Structure formats: C-alpha cells, structure tokens
Amino acid sequence: MIDIINYLLRLAQIPGCKPEEIAGIKLRSLQLLTALYSLDNQQTRRMVKDITEVLDVGAIRKIMTNNAPVVLQEREEARLAALSLRERTEIAMQKFDDQAHGRHKEVSIYERLGYAAYIALARLEDYGVCC
C-alpha cells in the first residue's frame, strides 16, 4: 500500500486530469497515510517504523513546501501580474465586493494539501521516526 501512496504522491500529471484533481488525489493519499498511524499504541509504533522504511518522505516534504501559503501567494501574484489592467481591476472589485458582503474565500485544495503534508510529517515526528 505504501508503494501506491508513494506513486500517487510523486505524480506530476495524469492525462485528462486538472491540477486540482491531482492535488485532490494527493490530499486523499496523505489523509489515508495519516489515518494508518493515527492510533497511539504499540502495534502502530511498530507499523510506523515499517512504513517509514519505504515511505518517500522527500515527496511529502516537497508537497508541503510547494503548497505553503507563502509559495501559493507568490504564484497568485505572478498570475495576476500576467493579466491585463482591466482583468486585475475586475478581480480586485470582486474581492472588495466579497469582503463587503461577508463572503470569504474558501481554503484552496493546495492549502489543504500543504497542511495535510505537514500533519503527516508531524505525526511521524511524534513517533520519533522522521524529519
């Protein structure tokens, strides 16, 4: 099972899938991984040591750092810079309208993915086997 999770976490693209869908696959893979070692008992401690022998911790670190809020903000700023002044103005007006009416931006799949990677690594670190 860990080999399959590793494969899914390393995916860069899948033909016919949007980046958000791939992020969703990675998010669910990390949630499954975290669920595997969520119980704190002797059996889980042994299993965690076995898991970390084959788990691609580097892939999880990469997901966490590539989806950190500051990185996501830089990507958004670069995307906005590429837009015309009219398009940026429309986006800004929509944001002001959303704030004025109490509509808040929901957390993106990428932010949830970065957080799930952090949780997966933190739990492994709790067991003293990683990071």
C-alpha positions in Angstrom: 0.0 0.0 0.0 2.8 2.4 0.8 4.3 1.9 -2.7 1.0 3.0 -4.2 0.8 6.0 -1.9 4.4 6.9 -2.9 3.4 6.7 -6.5 0.4 8.9 -6.0 2.4 11.5 -4.0 5.1 11.7 -6.8 2.5 12.3 -9.6 3.2 15.4 -11.6 0.4 14.9 -14.1 -2.3 12.5 -15.3 -3.6 12.7 -18.8 -7.1 14.2 -18.7 -6.8 15.4 -15.1 -6.7 19.0 -14.0 -4.0 20.1 -11.5 -6.8 20.5 -8.8 -7.8 16.9 -9.3 -4.2 15.6 -8.9 -3.9 17.7 -5.8 -7.1 16.0 -4.5 -5.6 12.6 -5.2 -2.5 13.6 -3.2 -4.6 15.0 -0.4 -6.6 11.8 0.0 -3.4 9.8 -0.2 -1.9 11.8 2.7 -5.1 11.5 4.7 -5.1 7.8 4.2 -1.4 7.6 5.3 -2.1 9.7 8.4 -5.1 7.5 9.3 -2.9 4.4 9.1 -0.9 5.7 12.1 -3.4 7.7 13.9 -3.8 5.3 16.9 -1.2 5.7 19.5 -0.4 2.1 20.6 2.4 -0.4 20.5 1.2 -2.0 17.2 1.0 1.3 15.5 4.5 2.3 16.7 5.9 -0.9 15.1 3.9 -0.3 11.9 5.1 3.3 11.6 8.8 2.2 11.7 8.0 -0.3 8.9 6.1 2.4 6.9 9.0 4.9 7.1 11.4 2.4 5.7 9.6 2.6 2.3 7.7 5.9 2.6 9.0 8.7 0.3 9.3 11.4 3.0 11.0 13.7 0.5 7.9 13.7 -1.7 5.8 14.7 1.3 8.3 17.5 2.2 8.1 18.7 -1.4 4.3 18.8 -1.3 4.4 20.7 1.9 6.9 23.3 0.8 5.4 23.7 -2.7 2.0 24.3 -1.2 2.9 26.5 1.7 0.8 29.7 1.9 3.7 32.0 1.0 4.5 30.0 -2.1 0.9 29.9 -3.1 0.7 33.7 -2.6 3.8 34.2 -4.8 2.2 32.1 -7.6 -1.1 34.1 -7.3 0.9 37.4 -7.6 2.7 36.1 -10.7 -0.6 35.0 -12.2 -2.1 38.4 -11.5 0.9 40.2 -12.9 0.4 38.5 -16.3 -3.2 39.7 -16.5 -4.2 43.0 -18.2 -5.0 46.0 -16.0 -8.7 45.5 -16.8 -8.7 41.9 -15.6 -6.8 42.8 -12.4 -9.3 45.6 -11.7 -12.2 43.2 -12.2 -10.6 40.7 -9.8 -9.9 43.4 -7.2 -13.5 44.7 -7.5 -14.8 41.1 -6.9 -12.6 40.8 -3.8 -13.9 44.1 -2.4 -17.5 43.0 -3.1 -16.9 39.7 -1.4 -15.5 41.3 1.7 -18.3 43.9 1.8 -20.9 41.1 1.7 -19.1 38.8 4.2 -18.2 36.2 1.6 -14.8 34.7 2.5 -12.6 32.8 0.2 -12.7 29.1 0.9 -9.4 27.3 1.6 -7.9 26.1 -1.7 -7.2 22.4 -2.4 -3.5 23.4 -2.5 -3.6 24.9 1.0 -5.3 21.8 2.3 -2.7 19.7 0.6 0.2 21.6 2.1 -1.4 21.3 5.6 -2.1 17.6 5.1 1.6 17.0 4.2 2.6 19.0 7.4 0.3 16.8 9.5 1.6 13.6 8.0 5.2 14.6 8.8 4.4 16.0 12.2 2.7 12.7 13.2 5.7 10.7 12.0 7.9 13.0 14.0 5.7 12.4 17.1 6.7 8.7 16.7 10.4 9.8 16.5 11.0 8.2 13.2 11.2 11.0 10.7 12.1 14.5 9.8 
